[in-house]
Amino acid sequence: MEMIRPDSPESRSADLIGSNLEKLKDIFPEAFEEGKINFDVLKQLLRGEIDEKDERYGLNWNGKRRARQLALTPSMGTLRPCPEESVDWNTTQNLMVEGDNLEVLKLLQKIYAGKVKFIYIDPPYNTGKDFVYPDDFRDNIKNYLELTGQVEAGRKITTNNETSGRFHTEWLNMMYPRIKLARNLLKDDGVIFMSIGDQELGDLLLMNNELFGEENQVGIITRVSKKTSNKGNHLAPSKDSLLVYAKNIELLPPFMDVVDEKYADRFDGKDDRGDYALVGLYQAALDPRPNQRYWIQCPDGTFAIPPGNTLPDVIADGMNVIPKSSEDRIWRWSFDSYLKKKDLIVFKKTAKSPLQTPDRLQSSWNVYTKYYLADRLEEGIRPRDFLDDITNDRGTADLKALGLNDVFTFPKPVDLLIRIMTWIADPGALCLDFFAGSGTMGQAVFEINQSDGGHRRFVLVQLPEPTEHPQFPTIAEITKERLRCAIRKIKKENLLFPSDLGFRVFKLDSSNIRSWDPNSENLEQSLLAHIEHIKMDRMEEDILYELLLKLGVDLCVPIEKRIIAGKTVYSTGGGILMVCLAEIITCEEVEPLAQGIVDWHKELAPTGDTTCIFRDSGFANDVVKTNLAAILEQSGIRSLRSL
């Protein structure tokens, strides 16, 4: 029975460096010697693809190398379950995690790498009043506990002041590792939307071009944040931006906007095929093309053509000519399309026709084509890169509608997130927001699932940043209360609520497994404490969920519990993982315990190999440990570990 130690892979988050090395080894095995990279060989294999110039285009700042390393350093923390702060703990598939998002993103790698469809973040805009988290390369978990006041330290959270001299640097050092880790979580067809103000728009754009590749930039959306404003020295700020990047733009499906009532009203014609709108066949903005300038015969026998100097020699329906200059305008349809779709042509008499006759006089007709609503719905509507109908005041109104007045400044509107999720058109999307703020994404997921019957899930991450609100001491408390209020509101308004209206709360903390500290002032006490590898103040559920986290099992997976031989045994994933953390297992108890586990295992009939984990200090002696292992192995349970 192998023991899980603090340095075991199962006791820490994903090893991103090791994973990347394995991928590199698969592609260039000859570049490795005794497990190490031979960079000279790698350069030869890559030949001219390496740029060794000292000066190159890109974004550089003091601390960039450290920020990159920080993203690759495994986390030694864990997430502790908080059922008492959750809603529908036993059934929900949604997560709300309280903690530093850098550490949480590391911890979520094993579970969610390559599984997240949609990420939205609204990070600090770096206005000089925003909190920017000072990461610690040596021990970021301890750093987090100190800054949030969970352990005594004398350190305090501060804002990133514009006069500090490292104004942009500190912000970049915070954002770089977090976005790098977030990219790993995206599916190959996943997408991330990032709200940002003008202060860091340029830096964030260059950073993302590096992390995602410039070719994966989907676009920049300008959003009107305020309809009226008189602030600012020269211009009144009234907008922010949404940067949109794909994991792989070749795999990202086109965005589709909904056809609203206002748009549908434009299709005011009707025939046997359905509702249609009329669109002019001539559009002045079109550039000349060789097969799109031809005569069209009108109902009175006259002929019409777009304006220009070059006319077909023969005056007959469909006779075309190649434009000779930019003054020769064209129809929207090619000559072939016109011949195939003549039945969609509509003529209207007008005194203001832009078309001309063979005599170069103004035609008395204009030419239109029918455009059917059904075809438009099938093709979909591409969203604009300018949003002027979802301003910040709607976000404030969303909170007031939940009875949460003056609890959060500048919350993003729920409709903004719903609009984006509509574009993505994936009813089963896993959605992530690691700057959760007031929890807008959570409410948006609840509401859109309720309206379209989807089963989207969310993962929210929020630092317990202090507030001055008497009821909510931290922003994380506001996040959780907003989710609870949104759930109550939806249930009140809908007697039937088949969608998932719950969330599990977890909190970032140091690992449940005690780490060896050779620098302890009291070495004897440290040695005695290390005999028991599990910290004394931790519950069985804490340890169980750390095992799930470190083994890459979804934290929302159902967990079954049975009492066998007086000991509590847990099973997850239909028997893929079975855990018994009993503090004492005696000689008399070992056989009925082992046999009970075997019987339950047969009943569960798991689809894959089963791992059983026990508390190492719980075995009365080595004989008990050996006997239990022998019984389980004889019954086919061979992956046995201890803590």
Sequence and secondary structure as in RCSB ss.txt:
>XXXX:A:sequence
MEMIRPDSPESRSADLIGSNLEKLKDIFPEAFEEGKINFDVLKQLLRGEIDEKDERYGLNWNGKRRARQLALTPS
MGTLRPCPEESVDWNTTQNLMVEGDNLEVLKLLQKIYAGKVKFIYIDPPYNTGKDFVYPDDFRDNIKNYLELTGQ
VEAGRKITTNNETSGRFHTEWLNMMYPRIKLARNLLKDDGVIFMSIGDQELGDLLLMNNELFGEENQVGIITRVS
KKTSNKGNHLAPSKDSLLVYAKNIELLPPFMDVVDEKYADRFDGKDDRGDYALVGLYQAALDPRPNQRYWIQCPD
GTFAIPPGNTLPDVIADGMNVIPKSSEDRIWRWSFDSYLKKKDLIVFKKTAKSPLQTPDRLQSSWNVYTKYYLAD
RLEEGIRPRDFLDDITNDRGTADLKALGLNDVFTFPKPVDLLIRIMTWIADPGALCLDFFAGSGTMGQAVFEINQ
SDGGHRRFVLVQLPEPTEHPQFPTIAEITKERLRCAIRKIKKENLLFPSDLGFRVFKLDSSNIRSWDPNSENLEQ
SLLAHIEHIKMDRMEEDILYELLLKLGVDLCVPIEKRIIAGKTVYSTGGGILMVCLAEIITCEEVEPLAQGIVDW
HKELAPTGDTTCIFRDSGFANDVVKTNLAAILEQSGIRSLRSL
>XXXX:A:secstr
 EE  TTSGGGSS  HHHHHHHHHHHH GGGEETTEE HHHHHHHHGGG    S  SS   TTHHHHHHHHHS  
 EEEEE GGGSBSTTT   EEEES HHHHHHHTHHHHTTTEEEEEE     SSSSB     SS HHHHHHHHTTS
S       B  TTSS HHHHHHHHHHHHHHHHHHHEEEEEEEEEEE HHHHHHHHHHHHHHH GGGEEEEEEEE 
 S    SSSS   EEEEEEEES TTTS    B   HHHHTT  EEETTEEEEEEESB TT    TTS B EE TT
S EEB S S   SS STT B    STTS  BSS HHHHHH GGGEEEEE SS   B TTS B SEEEEEEEEHHH
HHHH B   SEE S  HHHHHHHHHHTT  SSSSS   HHHHHHHHHHHT TT EEEESS TTTHHHHHHHHHHH
HH    EEEEEE   B S SS SBHHHHHHHHHHHHHHHHHHH S   S   BEEEEEEE SB    TT SSHHH
HHHHHHS B TT  HHHHHHHHHHHHT  TTS EEEEEETTEEEEEETTTTEEEE  S B HHHHHHHHHHHHHH
HHHH  SS  EEEE GGGBSSHHHHHHHHHHHHHTT  EEEE 
